[in-house]
Each structure stands twice: as structure tokens, then as C-alpha cells.
Amino acid sequence: QVQLVESGGGLVQAGGSLRLSCAASGRTVSRYTMGWFRQAPGKERQFVAAINWSIRSTYYADSVKGRFTISRDNAKNTVYLQMNSLKPEDTAVYYCAGNPLGSYYIPDYDYWGQGTQVTVSS
């Protein structure tokens, strides 16, 4: 089993930055595709960004392209999400997820963290 624990959320003003971390334990996730998702109050969970195991491929939602950067350190079993130029509409609970099949297909994400709150004030 894989346990994922997110950290780094908080309250920030619009235009500010935050860096989220997702630490994996229980099993190495170096061969997993890792992703970040978010869920705002009253809305469905949505995809934010993903990175494949080789770090050669990343994928972003249009709403965050150019502002967010996903990265990973396989030696530390950790995934990051650098969020810049934050907007109030980025306010949500952010979840880290792991896909052992290595695809970007959302139903293949088997492992999820508990989430970390990001609040962007205007």
C-alpha cells in the first residue's frame, strides 16, 4: 500500500505563491505517474497537473498552465506543485494522487492523499 501525505497549503493573497509537497511512503512511487487534483466547495474534483515517472512528460489543466509547475524527486519519493500568480479561483483542497499504471488516465489513480487546503484571498 502507498500512503500519500500533502503539506504546504495555507492562506495567501492573490498574486502570491505556494509550494505543495506530497510525500509517499509504504512503497516507492518512482514508476508511478503522480498527479495533483483539487476540489473547491460545491464543485467536483478536477485535474490540475501530472508528471510521469521519467520526469520527461508533464501535463497541465489549461487553467493553471504557465502558473503552476509539477516536479518530483524520485530519490525522496516526493512530488511537488509550485503555484505562482495565484488567483482566488485557485482556492480549493489540493490532493496528491498516484497512478501505478503510469498513464494519465484519471480512473487509474489508485492512491490519494487526504488533501491540503489552499485559500487565495483577493
Disulfide bonds with the S-S distance in Angstrom:
Cys22-Cys96 2.05
